[in-house]
Each structure stands twice: as structure tokens, then as C-alpha cells.
Amino acid sequence: VQLQASGGGLVRAGDSLRLSCAASGRTLTNYVMGWFRQAPGKEREFVASITWNVGTTSYTDSVKGRFTISRDRAKNTVYLQMNNLEPEDTAVYYCAARPPMARSYDPWGQGTLVTVSS
């Protein structure tokens, strides 16, 4: 599976952005797709995930109510809708895929930068 993330940019606090992660190379049946982020000087952290088959979602507490992860199975694409962005959301955002029965995410996309100004 190859992942291509896009959609980052420079926005102001309170604005919205939608990130996309296009997958190619195989279908994502039974995969879990995730979004992670890494802010400057910090470790990479989990943001959200979605199960490909059923669409079950999970979020880190700091984005609950503001971010929504979704997938379009026909387009083999995962989205992260980010609303009411805060400066603390500034980071490089990565999408990743966790194969069936795997314990970790692999592969990873190349990352897309989101910068939120106050």
C-alpha cells in the first residue's frame, strides 16, 4: 500500500481544513487507517483512526468534537476534517495504515504541514 497525504496549509485559528490520504496498491479491506501528527519539538502523536470495513472511529481527546475522520471506499481515500483549528494543532500530519492482525501502523504517508496562526 502506498499512501499520499495532501490538504495541509496555513490557516487562522477558527478556520477549517480537510486533509486527504489516497491509498493505492491494494484494497484496504480489514485495515485500520489512522492520522497522526508531529508538532515541532514534540513526539508524534495519534490523532484519529477509522476501521475500513465498518467505519468505527477513535479520536484523541484534544480533537474530539472538532475533527472528523471518514473514508470513501470507492476512492480508497481517508479524510480528516478539521474544524475550529487552534494554534496547538500546528504540526505535520501523517496518514498511516495498519494491516489486518498487525500491531503497528505501516506504511506511512509522507506528511502534510498544517500551520494555524493565532
CNS distance restraints for C-alpha pairs under 8 A (distance, minus, plus):
assign (resid   1 and name CA) (resid  23 and name CA) 6.46 0.50 0.50
assign (resid   1 and name CA) (resid  24 and name CA) 5.65 0.50 0.50
assign (resid   1 and name CA) (resid  25 and name CA) 4.81 0.50 0.50
assign (resid   1 and name CA) (resid  26 and name CA) 5.85 0.50 0.50
assign (resid   1 and name CA) (resid 107 and name CA) 6.87 0.50 0.50
assign (resid   2 and name CA) (resid  23 and name CA) 5.60 0.50 0.50
assign (resid   2 and name CA) (resid  24 and name CA) 5.23 0.50 0.50
assign (resid   2 and name CA) (resid  25 and name CA) 6.13 0.50 0.50
assign (resid   2 and name CA) (resid 107 and name CA) 7.06 0.50 0.50
assign (resid   2 and name CA) (resid 108 and name CA) 7.85 0.50 0.50
assign (resid   2 and name CA) (resid 109 and name CA) 7.24 0.50 0.50
assign (resid   3 and name CA) (resid  21 and name CA) 6.28 0.50 0.50
assign (resid   3 and name CA) (resid  22 and name CA) 5.66 0.50 0.50
assign (resid   3 and name CA) (resid  23 and name CA) 4.65 0.50 0.50
assign (resid   3 and name CA) (resid  24 and name CA) 6.61 0.50 0.50
assign (resid   3 and name CA) (resid  95 and name CA) 7.27 0.50 0.50
assign (resid   3 and name CA) (resid  96 and name CA) 7.30 0.50 0.50
assign (resid   3 and name CA) (resid 107 and name CA) 7.41 0.50 0.50
assign (resid   3 and name CA) (resid 108 and name CA) 6.46 0.50 0.50
assign (resid   3 and name CA) (resid 109 and name CA) 4.63 0.50 0.50
assign (resid   3 and name CA) (resid 110 and name CA) 7.57 0.50 0.50
assign (resid   4 and name CA) (resid  20 and name CA) 7.97 0.50 0.50
assign (resid   4 and name CA) (resid  21 and name CA) 5.35 0.50 0.50
assign (resid   4 and name CA) (resid  22 and name CA) 5.15 0.50 0.50
assign (resid   4 and name CA) (resid  23 and name CA) 6.54 0.50 0.50
assign (resid   4 and name CA) (resid 109 and name CA) 5.38 0.50 0.50
assign (resid   4 and name CA) (resid 110 and name CA) 6.61 0.50 0.50
assign (resid   5 and name CA) (resid  19 and name CA) 7.11 0.50 0.50
assign (resid   5 and name CA) (resid  20 and name CA) 5.57 0.50 0.50
assign (resid   5 and name CA) (resid  21 and name CA) 4.29 0.50 0.50
assign (resid   5 and name CA) (resid  22 and name CA) 6.48 0.50 0.50
assign (resid   5 and name CA) (resid  94 and name CA) 6.97 0.50 0.50
assign (resid   5 and name CA) (resid  95 and name CA) 6.54 0.50 0.50
assign (resid   5 and name CA) (resid 109 and name CA) 5.92 0.50 0.50
assign (resid   5 and name CA) (resid 110 and name CA) 6.51 0.50 0.50
assign (resid   5 and name CA) (resid 111 and name CA) 6.03 0.50 0.50
assign (resid   5 and name CA) (resid 112 and name CA) 6.19 0.50 0.50
assign (resid   6 and name CA) (resid  19 and name CA) 5.76 0.50 0.50
assign (resid   6 and name CA) (resid  20 and name CA) 5.29 0.50 0.50
assign (resid   6 and name CA) (resid  21 and name CA) 6.46 0.50 0.50
assign (resid   6 and name CA) (resid 111 and name CA) 7.71 0.50 0.50
assign (resid   6 and name CA) (resid 112 and name CA) 5.80 0.50 0.50
assign (resid   7 and name CA) (resid  17 and name CA) 7.20 0.50 0.50
assign (resid   7 and name CA) (resid  18 and name CA) 6.05 0.50 0.50
assign (resid   7 and name CA) (resid  19 and name CA) 4.48 0.50 0.50
assign (resid   7 and name CA) (resid  20 and name CA) 6.07 0.50 0.50
assign (resid   7 and name CA) (resid 112 and name CA) 6.93 0.50 0.50
assign (resid   8 and name CA) (resid  17 and name CA) 7.24 0.50 0.50
assign (resid   8 and name CA) (resid  18 and name CA) 7.69 0.50 0.50
assign (resid   8 and name CA) (resid  19 and name CA) 6.33 0.50 0.50
assign (resid   8 and name CA) (resid 112 and name CA) 5.22 0.50 0.50
assign (resid   8 and name CA) (resid 113 and name CA) 5.09 0.50 0.50
assign (resid   8 and name CA) (resid 114 and name CA) 4.81 0.50 0.50
assign (resid   8 and name CA) (resid 115 and name CA) 7.86 0.50 0.50
assign (resid   9 and name CA) (resid  17 and name CA) 7.97 0.50 0.50
assign (resid   9 and name CA) (resid 113 and name CA) 6.22 0.50 0.50
assign (resid   9 and name CA) (resid 114 and name CA) 5.03 0.50 0.50
assign (resid   9 and name CA) (resid 115 and name CA) 6.14 0.50 0.50
assign (resid  10 and name CA) (resid 114 and name CA) 6.14 0.50 0.50
assign (resid  10 and name CA) (resid 115 and name CA) 4.72 0.50 0.50
assign (resid  10 and name CA) (resid 116 and name CA) 5.97 0.50 0.50
assign (resid  10 and name CA) (resid 117 and name CA) 7.45 0.50 0.50
assign (resid  11 and name CA) (resid  15 and name CA) 6.24 0.50 0.50
assign (resid  11 and name CA) (resid  16 and name CA) 7.68 0.50 0.50
assign (resid  11 and name CA) (resid 114 and name CA) 7.85 0.50 0.50
assign (resid  11 and name CA) (resid 115 and name CA) 6.28 0.50 0.50
assign (resid  11 and name CA) (resid 116 and name CA) 5.03 0.50 0.50
assign (resid  11 and name CA) (resid 117 and name CA) 6.27 0.50 0.50
assign (resid  12 and name CA) (resid  85 and name CA) 7.52 0.50 0.50
assign (resid  12 and name CA) (resid  86 and name CA) 7.94 0.50 0.50
assign (resid  12 and name CA) (resid 116 and name CA) 5.22 0.50 0.50
assign (resid  12 and name CA) (resid 117 and name CA) 4.72 0.50 0.50
assign (resid  12 and name CA) (resid 118 and name CA) 6.06 0.50 0.50
assign (resid  13 and name CA) (resid  84 and name CA) 6.78 0.50 0.50
assign (resid  13 and name CA) (resid  85 and name CA) 5.26 0.50 0.50
assign (resid  13 and name CA) (resid  86 and name CA) 4.94 0.50 0.50
assign (resid  13 and name CA) (resid  87 and name CA) 6.24 0.50 0.50
assign (resid  13 and name CA) (resid 116 and name CA) 5.77 0.50 0.50
assign (resid  13 and name CA) (resid 117 and name CA) 5.77 0.50 0.50
assign (resid  13 and name CA) (resid 118 and name CA) 5.27 0.50 0.50
assign (resid  14 and name CA) (resid  83 and name CA) 7.03 0.50 0.50
assign (resid  14 and name CA) (resid  84 and name CA) 4.03 0.50 0.50
assign (resid  14 and name CA) (resid  85 and name CA) 4.91 0.50 0.50
assign (resid  14 and name CA) (resid  86 and name CA) 6.45 0.50 0.50
assign (resid  15 and name CA) (resid  83 and name CA) 6.28 0.50 0.50
assign (resid  15 and name CA) (resid  84 and name CA) 5.41 0.50 0.50
assign (resid  15 and name CA) (resid  85 and name CA) 5.58 0.50 0.50
assign (resid  16 and name CA) (resid  81 and name CA) 7.46 0.50 0.50
assign (resid  16 and name CA) (resid  82 and name CA) 5.40 0.50 0.50
assign (resid  16 and name CA) (resid  83 and name CA) 4.35 0.50 0.50
assign (resid  16 and name CA) (resid  84 and name CA) 6.00 0.50 0.50
assign (resid  16 and name CA) (resid  85 and name CA) 6.17 0.50 0.50
assign (resid  17 and name CA) (resid  81 and name CA) 6.13 0.50 0.50
assign (resid  17 and name CA) (resid  82 and name CA) 5.22 0.50 0.50
assign (resid  17 and name CA) (resid  83 and name CA) 6.68 0.50 0.50
assign (resid  18 and name CA) (resid  79 and name CA) 6.70 0.50 0.50
assign (resid  18 and name CA) (resid  80 and name CA) 5.55 0.50 0.50
assign (resid  18 and name CA) (resid  81 and name CA) 4.38 0.50 0.50
assign (resid  18 and name CA) (resid  82 and name CA) 5.89 0.50 0.50
assign (resid  19 and name CA) (resid  79 and name CA) 5.48 0.50 0.50
assign (resid  19 and name CA) (resid  80 and name CA) 4.98 0.50 0.50
assign (resid  19 and name CA) (resid  81 and name CA) 6.42 0.50 0.50
assign (resid  19 and name CA) (resid  82 and name CA) 7.88 0.50 0.50
assign (resid  20 and name CA) (resid  77 and name CA) 6.73 0.50 0.50
assign (resid  20 and name CA) (resid  78 and name CA) 5.81 0.50 0.50
assign (resid  20 and name CA) (resid  79 and name CA) 4.54 0.50 0.50
assign (resid  20 and name CA) (resid  80 and name CA) 6.52 0.50 0.50
assign (resid  21 and name CA) (resid  77 and name CA) 5.42 0.50 0.50
assign (resid  21 and name CA) (resid  78 and name CA) 5.06 0.50 0.50
assign (resid  21 and name CA) (resid  79 and name CA) 6.23 0.50 0.50
assign (resid  21 and name CA) (resid  95 and name CA) 6.33 0.50 0.50
assign (resid  21 and name CA) (resid 109 and name CA) 7.75 0.50 0.50
assign (resid  22 and name CA) (resid  75 and name CA) 7.68 0.50 0.50
assign (resid  22 and name CA) (resid  76 and name CA) 6.12 0.50 0.50
assign (resid  22 and name CA) (resid  77 and name CA) 4.41 0.50 0.50
assign (resid  22 and name CA) (resid  78 and name CA) 6.56 0.50 0.50
assign (resid  23 and name CA) (resid  76 and name CA) 5.56 0.50 0.50
assign (resid  23 and name CA) (resid  77 and name CA) 5.94 0.50 0.50
assign (resid  24 and name CA) (resid  76 and name CA) 7.28 0.50 0.50
assign (resid  27 and name CA) (resid  76 and name CA) 7.27 0.50 0.50
assign (resid  28 and name CA) (resid  52 and name CA) 6.51 0.50 0.50
assign (resid  28 and name CA) (resid  76 and name CA) 7.40 0.50 0.50
assign (resid  29 and name CA) (resid  52 and name CA) 6.27 0.50 0.50
assign (resid  29 and name CA) (resid  53 and name CA) 6.18 0.50 0.50
assign (resid  30 and name CA) (resid  51 and name CA) 7.12 0.50 0.50
assign (resid  30 and name CA) (resid  52 and name CA) 5.98 0.50 0.50
assign (resid  30 and name CA) (resid  53 and name CA) 5.87 0.50 0.50
assign (resid  30 and name CA) (resid  99 and name CA) 7.08 0.50 0.50
assign (resid  30 and name CA) (resid 100 and name CA) 5.45 0.50 0.50
assign (resid  31 and name CA) (resid  51 and name CA) 6.26 0.50 0.50
assign (resid  31 and name CA) (resid  52 and name CA) 5.56 0.50 0.50
assign (resid  31 and name CA) (resid  53 and name CA) 7.62 0.50 0.50
assign (resid  31 and name CA) (resid  97 and name CA) 6.60 0.50 0.50
assign (resid  31 and name CA) (resid  98 and name CA) 5.58 0.50 0.50
assign (resid  31 and name CA) (resid  99 and name CA) 4.81 0.50 0.50
assign (resid  31 and name CA) (resid 100 and name CA) 5.37 0.50 0.50
assign (resid  32 and name CA) (resid  49 and name CA) 6.72 0.50 0.50
assign (resid  32 and name CA) (resid  50 and name CA) 5.70 0.50 0.50
assign (resid  32 and name CA) (resid  51 and name CA) 4.45 0.50 0.50
assign (resid  32 and name CA) (resid  52 and name CA) 5.77 0.50 0.50
assign (resid  32 and name CA) (resid  97 and name CA) 5.91 0.50 0.50
assign (resid  32 and name CA) (resid  98 and name CA) 5.04 0.50 0.50
assign (resid  32 and name CA) (resid  99 and name CA) 6.69 0.50 0.50
assign (resid  32 and name CA) (resid 100 and name CA) 7.64 0.50 0.50
assign (resid  33 and name CA) (resid  49 and name CA) 5.48 0.50 0.50
assign (resid  33 and name CA) (resid  50 and name CA) 5.39 0.50 0.50
assign (resid  33 and name CA) (resid  51 and name CA) 6.33 0.50 0.50
assign (resid  33 and name CA) (resid  52 and name CA) 6.87 0.50 0.50
assign (resid  33 and name CA) (resid  78 and name CA) 7.36 0.50 0.50
assign (resid  33 and name CA) (resid  95 and name CA) 7.24 0.50 0.50
assign (resid  33 and name CA) (resid  96 and name CA) 5.87 0.50 0.50
assign (resid  33 and name CA) (resid  97 and name CA) 4.65 0.50 0.50
assign (resid  33 and name CA) (resid  98 and name CA) 6.22 0.50 0.50
assign (resid  34 and name CA) (resid  46 and name CA) 7.71 0.50 0.50
assign (resid  34 and name CA) (resid  47 and name CA) 7.46 0.50 0.50
assign (resid  34 and name CA) (resid  48 and name CA) 5.64 0.50 0.50
assign (resid  34 and name CA) (resid  49 and name CA) 4.07 0.50 0.50
assign (resid  34 and name CA) (resid  50 and name CA) 6.43 0.50 0.50
assign (resid  34 and name CA) (resid  95 and name CA) 5.59 0.50 0.50
assign (resid  34 and name CA) (resid  96 and name CA) 5.20 0.50 0.50
assign (resid  34 and name CA) (resid  97 and name CA) 6.25 0.50 0.50
assign (resid  34 and name CA) (resid  98 and name CA) 7.78 0.50 0.50
assign (resid  35 and name CA) (resid  46 and name CA) 6.53 0.50 0.50
assign (resid  35 and name CA) (resid  47 and name CA) 5.41 0.50 0.50
assign (resid  35 and name CA) (resid  48 and name CA) 5.26 0.50 0.50
assign (resid  35 and name CA) (resid  49 and name CA) 6.22 0.50 0.50
assign (resid  35 and name CA) (resid  80 and name CA) 7.61 0.50 0.50
assign (resid  35 and name CA) (resid  93 and name CA) 6.82 0.50 0.50
assign (resid  35 and name CA) (resid  94 and name CA) 5.62 0.50 0.50
assign (resid  35 and name CA) (resid  95 and name CA) 4.47 0.50 0.50
assign (resid  35 and name CA) (resid  96 and name CA) 6.34 0.50 0.50
assign (resid  36 and name CA) (resid  44 and name CA) 6.66 0.50 0.50
assign (resid  36 and name CA) (resid  45 and name CA) 5.51 0.50 0.50
assign (resid  36 and name CA) (resid  46 and name CA) 4.50 0.50 0.50
assign (resid  36 and name CA) (resid  47 and name CA) 4.93 0.50 0.50
assign (resid  36 and name CA) (resid  48 and name CA) 7.02 0.50 0.50
assign (resid  36 and name CA) (resid  93 and name CA) 5.68 0.50 0.50
assign (resid  36 and name CA) (resid  94 and name CA) 5.12 0.50 0.50
assign (resid  36 and name CA) (resid  95 and name CA) 6.24 0.50 0.50
assign (resid  36 and name CA) (resid  96 and name CA) 7.70 0.50 0.50
assign (resid  37 and name CA) (resid  44 and name CA) 5.43 0.50 0.50
assign (resid  37 and name CA) (resid  45 and name CA) 5.47 0.50 0.50
assign (resid  37 and name CA) (resid  46 and name CA) 6.63 0.50 0.50
assign (resid  37 and name CA) (resid  47 and name CA) 6.69 0.50 0.50
assign (resid  37 and name CA) (resid  91 and name CA) 5.79 0.50 0.50
assign (resid  37 and name CA) (resid  92 and name CA) 5.41 0.50 0.50
assign (resid  37 and name CA) (resid  93 and name CA) 4.24 0.50 0.50
assign (resid  37 and name CA) (resid  94 and name CA) 5.86 0.50 0.50
assign (resid  38 and name CA) (resid  42 and name CA) 6.26 0.50 0.50
assign (resid  38 and name CA) (resid  43 and name CA) 5.88 0.50 0.50
assign (resid  38 and name CA) (resid  44 and name CA) 4.19 0.50 0.50
assign (resid  38 and name CA) (resid  45 and name CA) 6.26 0.50 0.50
assign (resid  38 and name CA) (resid  91 and name CA) 5.15 0.50 0.50
assign (resid  38 and name CA) (resid  92 and name CA) 5.30 0.50 0.50
assign (resid  38 and name CA) (resid  93 and name CA) 6.58 0.50 0.50
assign (resid  39 and name CA) (resid  43 and name CA) 7.18 0.50 0.50
assign (resid  39 and name CA) (resid  44 and name CA) 7.22 0.50 0.50
assign (resid  39 and name CA) (resid  89 and name CA) 7.88 0.50 0.50
assign (resid  39 and name CA) (resid  90 and name CA) 6.22 0.50 0.50
assign (resid  39 and name CA) (resid  91 and name CA) 4.08 0.50 0.50
assign (resid  39 and name CA) (resid  92 and name CA) 6.37 0.50 0.50
assign (resid  40 and name CA) (resid  91 and name CA) 6.71 0.50 0.50
assign (resid  46 and name CA) (resid  59 and name CA) 7.95 0.50 0.50
assign (resid  46 and name CA) (resid  60 and name CA) 6.63 0.50 0.50
assign (resid  47 and name CA) (resid  59 and name CA) 5.77 0.50 0.50
assign (resid  47 and name CA) (resid  60 and name CA) 5.27 0.50 0.50
assign (resid  47 and name CA) (resid  63 and name CA) 7.28 0.50 0.50
assign (resid  48 and name CA) (resid  57 and name CA) 7.13 0.50 0.50
assign (resid  48 and name CA) (resid  58 and name CA) 5.39 0.50 0.50
assign (resid  48 and name CA) (resid  59 and name CA) 4.31 0.50 0.50
assign (resid  48 and name CA) (resid  60 and name CA) 6.31 0.50 0.50
assign (resid  48 and name CA) (resid  69 and name CA) 6.59 0.50 0.50
assign (resid  49 and name CA) (resid  57 and name CA) 5.52 0.50 0.50
assign (resid  49 and name CA) (resid  58 and name CA) 5.22 0.50 0.50
assign (resid  49 and name CA) (resid  59 and name CA) 6.69 0.50 0.50
assign (resid  49 and name CA) (resid  69 and name CA) 6.86 0.50 0.50
assign (resid  50 and name CA) (resid  55 and name CA) 5.50 0.50 0.50
assign (resid  50 and name CA) (resid  56 and name CA) 5.31 0.50 0.50
assign (resid  50 and name CA) (resid  57 and name CA) 4.41 0.50 0.50
assign (resid  50 and name CA) (resid  58 and name CA) 6.57 0.50 0.50
assign (resid  50 and name CA) (resid  69 and name CA) 6.77 0.50 0.50
assign (resid  50 and name CA) (resid  70 and name CA) 6.96 0.50 0.50
assign (resid  50 and name CA) (resid  71 and name CA) 7.76 0.50 0.50
assign (resid  51 and name CA) (resid  55 and name CA) 4.81 0.50 0.50
assign (resid  51 and name CA) (resid  56 and name CA) 5.22 0.50 0.50
assign (resid  51 and name CA) (resid  57 and name CA) 6.73 0.50 0.50
assign (resid  52 and name CA) (resid  56 and name CA) 7.95 0.50 0.50
assign (resid  52 and name CA) (resid  71 and name CA) 7.27 0.50 0.50
assign (resid  52 and name CA) (resid  73 and name CA) 7.68 0.50 0.50
assign (resid  55 and name CA) (resid  70 and name CA) 7.42 0.50 0.50
assign (resid  55 and name CA) (resid  71 and name CA) 7.56 0.50 0.50
assign (resid  57 and name CA) (resid  69 and name CA) 7.09 0.50 0.50
assign (resid  59 and name CA) (resid  63 and name CA) 6.71 0.50 0.50
assign (resid  59 and name CA) (resid  64 and name CA) 6.04 0.50 0.50
assign (resid  60 and name CA) (resid  64 and name CA) 6.58 0.50 0.50
assign (resid  63 and name CA) (resid  67 and name CA) 5.51 0.50 0.50
assign (resid  66 and name CA) (resid  82 and name CA) 6.10 0.50 0.50
assign (resid  66 and name CA) (resid  83 and name CA) 5.09 0.50 0.50
assign (resid  66 and name CA) (resid  84 and name CA) 6.18 0.50 0.50
assign (resid  66 and name CA) (resid  85 and name CA) 7.68 0.50 0.50
assign (resid  67 and name CA) (resid  80 and name CA) 6.68 0.50 0.50
assign (resid  67 and name CA) (resid  81 and name CA) 5.46 0.50 0.50
assign (resid  67 and name CA) (resid  82 and name CA) 4.45 0.50 0.50
assign (resid  67 and name CA) (resid  83 and name CA) 5.99 0.50 0.50
assign (resid  68 and name CA) (resid  79 and name CA) 7.97 0.50 0.50
assign (resid  68 and name CA) (resid  80 and name CA) 5.66 0.50 0.50
assign (resid  68 and name CA) (resid  81 and name CA) 5.02 0.50 0.50
assign (resid  68 and name CA) (resid  82 and name CA) 6.60 0.50 0.50
assign (resid  69 and name CA) (resid  78 and name CA) 7.24 0.50 0.50
assign (resid  69 and name CA) (resid  79 and name CA) 5.60 0.50 0.50
assign (resid  69 and name CA) (resid  80 and name CA) 4.55 0.50 0.50
assign (resid  69 and name CA) (resid  81 and name CA) 6.32 0.50 0.50
assign (resid  70 and name CA) (resid  78 and name CA) 5.77 0.50 0.50
assign (resid  70 and name CA) (resid  79 and name CA) 5.23 0.50 0.50
assign (resid  70 and name CA) (resid  80 and name CA) 6.60 0.50 0.50
assign (resid  71 and name CA) (resid  76 and name CA) 7.45 0.50 0.50
assign (resid  71 and name CA) (resid  77 and name CA) 5.71 0.50 0.50
assign (resid  71 and name CA) (resid  78 and name CA) 4.23 0.50 0.50
assign (resid  71 and name CA) (resid  79 and name CA) 5.95 0.50 0.50
assign (resid  72 and name CA) (resid  76 and name CA) 5.91 0.50 0.50
assign (resid  72 and name CA) (resid  77 and name CA) 5.36 0.50 0.50
assign (resid  72 and name CA) (resid  78 and name CA) 6.34 0.50 0.50
assign (resid  73 and name CA) (resid  77 and name CA) 6.62 0.50 0.50
assign (resid  85 and name CA) (resid  89 and name CA) 6.47 0.50 0.50
assign (resid  85 and name CA) (resid 116 and name CA) 6.80 0.50 0.50
assign (resid  86 and name CA) (resid  90 and name CA) 7.59 0.50 0.50
assign (resid  86 and name CA) (resid 116 and name CA) 6.19 0.50 0.50
assign (resid  86 and name CA) (resid 117 and name CA) 7.79 0.50 0.50
assign (resid  86 and name CA) (resid 118 and name CA) 7.48 0.50 0.50
assign (resid  87 and name CA) (resid 115 and name CA) 7.37 0.50 0.50
assign (resid  87 and name CA) (resid 116 and name CA) 4.69 0.50 0.50
assign (resid  87 and name CA) (resid 117 and name CA) 5.64 0.50 0.50
assign (resid  87 and name CA) (resid 118 and name CA) 5.94 0.50 0.50
assign (resid  88 and name CA) (resid 116 and name CA) 7.62 0.50 0.50
assign (resid  89 and name CA) (resid 114 and name CA) 7.54 0.50 0.50
assign (resid  89 and name CA) (resid 115 and name CA) 7.49 0.50 0.50
assign (resid  89 and name CA) (resid 116 and name CA) 6.72 0.50 0.50
assign (resid  90 and name CA) (resid 113 and name CA) 7.77 0.50 0.50
assign (resid  90 and name CA) (resid 114 and name CA) 5.39 0.50 0.50
assign (resid  90 and name CA) (resid 115 and name CA) 4.59 0.50 0.50
assign (resid  90 and name CA) (resid 116 and name CA) 5.41 0.50 0.50
assign (resid  91 and name CA) (resid 113 and name CA) 6.00 0.50 0.50
assign (resid  91 and name CA) (resid 114 and name CA) 5.52 0.50 0.50
assign (resid  91 and name CA) (resid 115 and name CA) 6.59 0.50 0.50
assign (resid  92 and name CA) (resid 111 and name CA) 5.81 0.50 0.50
assign (resid  92 and name CA) (resid 112 and name CA) 5.38 0.50 0.50
assign (resid  92 and name CA) (resid 113 and name CA) 4.26 0.50 0.50
assign (resid  92 and name CA) (resid 114 and name CA) 6.02 0.50 0.50
assign (resid  93 and name CA) (resid 111 and name CA) 5.19 0.50 0.50
assign (resid  93 and name CA) (resid 112 and name CA) 5.21 0.50 0.50
assign (resid  93 and name CA) (resid 113 and name CA) 6.12 0.50 0.50
assign (resid  93 and name CA) (resid 114 and name CA) 7.04 0.50 0.50
assign (resid  94 and name CA) (resid 108 and name CA) 6.85 0.50 0.50
assign (resid  94 and name CA) (resid 109 and name CA) 5.79 0.50 0.50
assign (resid  94 and name CA) (resid 110 and name CA) 6.54 0.50 0.50
assign (resid  94 and name CA) (resid 111 and name CA) 4.36 0.50 0.50
assign (resid  94 and name CA) (resid 112 and name CA) 6.56 0.50 0.50
assign (resid  95 and name CA) (resid 108 and name CA) 5.92 0.50 0.50
assign (resid  95 and name CA) (resid 109 and name CA) 5.32 0.50 0.50
assign (resid  95 and name CA) (resid 110 and name CA) 7.95 0.50 0.50
assign (resid  95 and name CA) (resid 111 and name CA) 7.09 0.50 0.50
assign (resid  96 and name CA) (resid 105 and name CA) 5.86 0.50 0.50
assign (resid  96 and name CA) (resid 106 and name CA) 6.28 0.50 0.50
assign (resid  96 and name CA) (resid 107 and name CA) 5.77 0.50 0.50
assign (resid  96 and name CA) (resid 108 and name CA) 4.28 0.50 0.50
assign (resid  96 and name CA) (resid 109 and name CA) 6.03 0.50 0.50
assign (resid  97 and name CA) (resid 105 and name CA) 5.24 0.50 0.50
assign (resid  97 and name CA) (resid 106 and name CA) 5.58 0.50 0.50
assign (resid  97 and name CA) (resid 107 and name CA) 5.72 0.50 0.50
assign (resid  97 and name CA) (resid 108 and name CA) 6.63 0.50 0.50
assign (resid  98 and name CA) (resid 102 and name CA) 6.22 0.50 0.50
assign (resid  98 and name CA) (resid 103 and name CA) 7.41 0.50 0.50
assign (resid  98 and name CA) (resid 104 and name CA) 5.96 0.50 0.50
assign (resid  98 and name CA) (resid 105 and name CA) 4.20 0.50 0.50
assign (resid  98 and name CA) (resid 106 and name CA) 5.82 0.50 0.50
assign (resid  98 and name CA) (resid 107 and name CA) 7.53 0.50 0.50
assign (resid  99 and name CA) (resid 105 and name CA) 7.27 0.50 0.50
assign (resid  99 and name CA) (resid 106 and name CA) 7.45 0.50 0.50
